[in-house]
Amino acid sequence: MRVRSAVVLGAFTLVAAGCTTGGHALPAPLPPVPAAARALVAWSQTVCTSVQALQGLQAGIDEVNHTAADPSQADFLPSEISSYVSGITGRIGQAGSGLKSVPPSGVKAADTYVAQLGKSLDEVTKKAPPDTTAQPTLAQARELATAVAALKPAAADLTRAVRGDAKLNASYNVAPACAPLRQFGPLDAAAPTRPLVAWADTMCGAVTATAALKAHKIEDLVITDPRYARLSGFDLSSFISSAGSGVARLVETLGTVTPSGIPAADKYHDSLLAALRAVAPKLPSSDSRMPDLDFQPVEQLKPQAQQIIGVLATIALPTPDLPTIAAANPVLAHSHDVAPQCRPLGSPPPTLPPAANGTDLGACAGGKCQVLVTGQADITASGMTFTASVTSSGVRILQDSGEMSFGVGGSGSFGMAGHMVTVRLSGVLDGKAVLDISTG
């Protein structure tokens, strides 16, 4: 026993000596994984969502070709072609819009990727039949399919672009729309996690949407400008018939949220969901238009709209509020702060972004401007005049051909091919709005 012990001890001593004198040096410890950055999480979320819209584009033409090859299906071929073309152009438009709106990440490979993919999508768009085409032809559908097939494997290219920067990689890995990439190194114990970023992002979006529902005012629906007063009936009837759909969508969204595992946070979620469910039966159950509303005068529609506005105002937002709950848990706090739809904890009250042209609406005459509008104003851009009217949560754009409304980050276009005006809402606060206006 003693001999065996001595041998073992001697061997152990020799190994230990080898490690400290003549052995191989231990590898240097890996640096910690960088903290995710809010701007890079937002970049990742937007780009991944755009890339997802492009997945499976090539498959659609197979069904078209199969129908074209079967004489017995000739009657169905035109609708098959139209469905294919509209589906492709819609998804490419969605992806392209996202890529054009995302600010640069500051990582060269990633920004090059976005620019190149955007150019590729523009090339595909050029192959699509023009909007004025009553019925796309089979040849046009096949030409579009050939252009789509030439698109690079966007997901693989994105992965390569992200892997080269540790901070972007860390941010990409917690963006809900992105598939995480492998990253080496120790993580901070309070670092944001992908499940909690997804939870916080969904909840912040739901709270913002609920607050917008509660903020509806009859003044946002009735147009007093006599030039556009005829549109008030449409706005009121549309609001009445679709009022329940906004609540229904929130109920559906919150119903699919995976619990955070944090009792206070999950209680907040459950309370908000219960509050929305409580008002749902008091609202129209379908977002389909009610035909009889179209024939009612504005003065009859206003009381109905006001009643619905009163119901929406009763939605009870839970207390304590979401930022207070998030602040009590370090991981949730950091996850909340990088979630694109959340405002970072402790951030100052919201303000309007600066407008490059201030209140000088005349700067828009050349076709491109960024202006601050208060209340309502007539604007002329590249020879086309429209009226911008600021609402409680967005902006309404009125012109002779009709109107469109959207919130912050939203946009709309009007005009004709080759001569379009596009208006984007950069910010709205206290009856003022910053508009980005361009023509093309």
PALO-448967 format. One record per residue (C-alpha): residue in three letters; y, z, x. Coordinates in steps of 0.001 Angstrom, whole numbers, plus 500000, padded with zeros to 6 digits. Example, Ala and Ser with C-alpha at 12.3 -4.5 7.8 and 13.67 -1.06 7.14 Angstrom:
// residues 2
ALA495500507800512300/SER498940507140513670/
This chain:
// residues 440
MET500000500000500000/ARG502393500872502812/VAL501623497666504684/ARG502199495580501552/SER505449497384500895/ALA506609496808504451/VAL505818493104504286/VAL507589492673501001/LEU510579494615502221/GLY510664492600505439/ALA510498489315503597/PHE513221490410501223/THR515384491485504119/LEU514857488157505841/VAL515807486186502738/ALA518850488308502247/ALA519831487837505864/GLY519340484077505542/CYS521759483982502588/THR524516485691504497/THR524118484182507975/GLY522285480879508265/GLY521677479855504602/HIS523517477366502378/ALA526858478499500962/LEU526954479198497239/PRO528872476608495205/ALA532433477490494320/PRO532833478830490786/LEU533949476280488199/PRO537561476552487066/PRO538035477843483508/VAL538271475311480704/PRO541985474709479949/ALA543423475935476676/ALA543588473368473897/ALA547095472074473148/ARG548362471562469595/ALA549854468129470356/LEU546624466946471970/VAL544509468273469093/ALA546731466314466699/TRP546412463220468934/SER542634463587468996/GLN542407464118465240/THR544460461015464479/VAL542672458776466973/CYS539179459937465994/THR539976459408462309/SER541204455888463091/VAL538114455069465124/GLN535833456375462364/ALA537489453940459956/LEU536238451113462168/GLN532604452153462242/GLY530156449746460575/LEU532654446921460037/GLN530219444265461228/ALA527571445050458600/GLY529505443805455570/ILE529284440100456361/ASP525478440225456267/GLU525549440876452518/VAL528032438048452025/ASN525848435608453957/HIS522757436727452048/THR524503436048448736/ALA525823432695449989/ALA522305431606450948/ASP520910432263447468/PRO521954429600444903/SER521046431932442044/GLN523779434339443248/ALA526561431741443300/ASP528463433399440453/PHE528637436657442420/LEU529741435124445719/PRO533547435087445089/SER533636438797444217/GLU531378439575447178/ILE533778437752449522/SER536844439420448010/SER535255442846448294/TYR534322442228451915/VAL537757440938452930/SER539670443687451134/GLY537368446348452567/ILE537771445102456125/THR541536444666455946/GLY541937448061454281/ARG539985449920456957/ILE541659448041459785/GLY545046448743458209/GLN544183452440457959/ALA543080452577461587/GLY546044450579462839/SER548530452709460937/GLY547103455869462479/LEU547184454469466006/LYS550781453264465652/SER551979456623464342/VAL550405458856467011/PRO552766460005469799/PRO551555459354473384/SER549176461959474767/GLY550616461745478281/VAL547154460907479638/LYS547291457357481003/ALA543708456346480214/ALA543927457719476680/ASP547264456059475903/THR546040452769477382/TYR543014453000475109/VAL545202453464472021/ALA547476450562473009/GLN544574448200473693/LEU542740449088470499/GLY545957448621468523/LYS546389445138469996/SER542767444283469176/LEU543299445333465576/ASP546440443209465366/GLU544402440210466535/VAL541795440848463845/THR544524441192461213/LYS545795437728462139/LYS542380436317461198/ALA542464437872457728/PRO543402435677454755/PRO547064436199453777/ASP547822438450450830/THR549027435411448910/THR545508433903448919/ALA544174434130445353/GLN540535433928446396/PRO539409434112450038/THR536905431440451011/LEU533526431934452662/ALA534889430283455808/GLN537772432750455924/ALA535411435702455480/ARG533221434452458333/GLU536229433885460588/LEU537302437474459898/ALA533768438700460657/THR533794436875464009/ALA537069438581464931/VAL535677441970463887/ALA532548441438465986/ALA534755440934469048/LEU536128444489468793/LYS535020446683471676/PRO532757449715471037/ALA535751451886470219/ALA533921455234470212/ALA532432454723473689/ASP535782453655475134/LEU537443456712473615/THR534871459018475173/ARG535514457594478630/ALA539276457929478195/VAL539078461580477151/ARG536609462782479770/GLY539023462144482610/ASP541481464894481628/ALA540269468480481219/LYS543077469582478881/LEU542694466572476624/ASN538928467101476675/ALA539347470726475567/SER541721469692472778/TYR539489466815471677/ASN536516469176471478/VAL538151471371468811/ALA539603468524466709/PRO537557468492463467/ALA537299464683463294/CYS535970464312466855/ALA532442464726468204/PRO532688467276471064/LEU532102466118474634/ARG530359468247477231/GLN532741470312479338/PHE531915472696482180/GLY533538475992483069/PRO534092479408481487/LEU535934479642478182/ASP538549482236477338/ALA537139484714474823/ALA540032484052472431/ALA539986480249472810/PRO540080478236469566/THR536759477027468226/ARG536055473782466443/PRO534773475473463225/LEU537827477725462987/VAL540250474889463753/ALA538615472909460939/TRP538807475944458628/ALA542458476635459447/ASP543456472967459201/THR541893472590455766/MET543356475855454514/CYS546854475101455805/GLY546721471689454159/ALA545570473255450888/VAL548322475886450961/THR550970473231451645/ALA549662471049448817/THR549550474020446441/ALA553125474959447301/ALA554179471354446583/LEU552506471514443169/LYS554335474735442395/ALA557656473207443486/HIS557685470327440978/LYS560970470033439089/ILE561860467937436084/GLU564832466623438095/ASP562363464943440466/LEU560904462931437585/VAL563983461910435604/ILE566181459269437226/THR569805459672436212/ASP571042456574438039/PRO571549454041435205/ARG570374451194437427/TYR566874452646437557/ALA566754454818434425/ARG564078452554432970/LEU561647453908435568/SER561890457498434300/GLY559405456822431500/PHE556842455583433992/ASP557394458556436312/LEU557064461086433506/SER553975459519431940/SER552338459122435342/PHE553006462762436185/ILE551648464002432851/SER548471461923432971/SER547672462714436608/ALA548837466332436831/GLY545312467705436735/SER544023465468439530/GLY546033467224442250/VAL544528470578441317/ALA541071469033440937/ARG541215467540444436/LEU542199470898445923/VAL539381472636444067/GLU536948470053445417/THR538290470369448968/LEU538186474155449016/GLY534742474121447465/THR533344472358450543/VAL534916474688453135/THR532401476443455367/PRO533105480208455481/SER534938481342458585/GLY532878484507458966/ILE536096486550458989/PRO536141488706455817/ALA539906488693455251/ALA540124484935455826/ASP537252484156453494/LYS538733486450450836/TYR541979484465451081/HIS540048481215450618/ASP538182482579447599/SER541386483886446002/LEU543198480560446384/LEU540212478674444979/ALA540055481067442009/ALA543793480645441341/LEU543461476863441254/ARG540391477006439037/ALA542268479273436628/VAL544970476672435896/ALA542722473602435918/PRO541656473916432230/LYS545326474010431179/LEU546001470581432717/PRO544873467042431856/SER541282466741433049/SER541436463119434172/ASP543775461125436367/SER543366458066434160/ARG546552456984432409/MET546955457909428752/PRO547936454681426921/ASP549947456409424200/LEU552299457900426804/ASP553526454453427788/PHE555134453992424363/GLN556849457372424122/PRO560587457661424834/VAL561791459703427784/GLU563113462488425554/GLN559613463031424142/LEU557946462937427547/LYS560274465474429162/PRO558996468513427194/GLN555390467600427989/ALA556189467284431685/GLN558128470540431637/GLN555154472355430100/ILE552886471113432898/ILE555460472090435509/GLY555415475585434011/VAL551624475772434308/LEU551681474649437953/ALA554331477258438736/THR551892480014437706/ILE549433479236440506/ALA549271482465442479/LEU549244482111446249/PRO547179485022447672/THR548707487877449659/PRO548842488665452484/ASP549605485084453422/LEU547513482896455702/PRO549619483398458882/THR549339487184458509/ILE545568486965458161/ALA545265484576461104/ALA547384486790463353/ALA544946489672462941/ASN542100487805464669/PRO542762486365468178/VAL540326483450467888/LEU541517482509464412/ALA545134482900465554/HIS544651480427468406/SER542639478095466170/HIS545392478232463550/ASP548055477456466159/VAL546439474224467331/ALA545375472986463862/PRO547553469922463073/GLN548341470962459494/CYS549359474524460419/ARG552679475812461729/PRO552159477922464884/LEU552435481654464325/GLY555854483048465138/SER557505479629465154/PRO561102479466463888/PRO561832478317460326/PRO561395474567459806/THR564344472333460565/LEU565017468647460119/PRO564290466420463122/PRO567391464834464652/ALA568411461443463276/ALA569358458965466012/ASN572076457382463843/GLY573156460571462097/THR574697459873458695/ASP575841456357459647/LEU574015454334457004/GLY575803451206458225/ALA573608451335461333/CYS570726450126459163/ALA572336446732458518/GLY570711445331461660/GLY567265446174460319/LYS566391449261462345/CYS567800452787462122/GLN567051456488461803/VAL569442458175459401/LEU570091461440457590/VAL570386461078453808/THR571714463801451520/GLY570888463635447819/GLN570986459934447016/ALA572342456949448932/ASP572323453142448849/ILE571123451587452100/THR571125447955453211/ALA568679446902455896/SER568458443317457086/GLY570088442040453900/MET567902444038451484/THR569494446910449566/PHE567620449907448158/THR568383453443447011/ALA566902456515448696/SER566766459613446510/VAL565678462936448075/THR563334465085445952/SER562140468661446427/SER559211467618448623/GLY559806464013449619/VAL561826460887448967/ARG561915458247446252/ILE562744454676447221/LEU564206452595444381/GLN564856448857444311/ASP565039446095441732/SER561297445445441847/GLY560250449060441317/GLU559911452337443176/MET557692454304445540/SER557553457997446432/PHE556045459784449419/GLY556180463011451390/VAL556804463853455039/GLY554903461491457333/GLY554426459015454504/SER555849455513454370/GLY556221452513452128/SER557220448871452391/PHE558799446300450107/GLY559993442716450383/MET558012439567451072/ALA555782438284453846/GLY557789437906457037/HIS560711439895455656/MET559626443439454837/VAL561500446727454895/THR559463449775455877/VAL560745453293455249/ARG559085456346456795/LEU560002459943455958/SER560265461999459158/GLY561461465204457509/VAL562879466703454323/LEU564632470029453771/ASP567096471420451234/GLY567996468093449650/LYS568304466238452962/ALA565902463728454501/VAL565538461888457796/LEU564414458298457284/ASP563070455848459866/ILE563837452335458629/SER562578449116460168/THR562195445473459128/GLY559784442757460084/
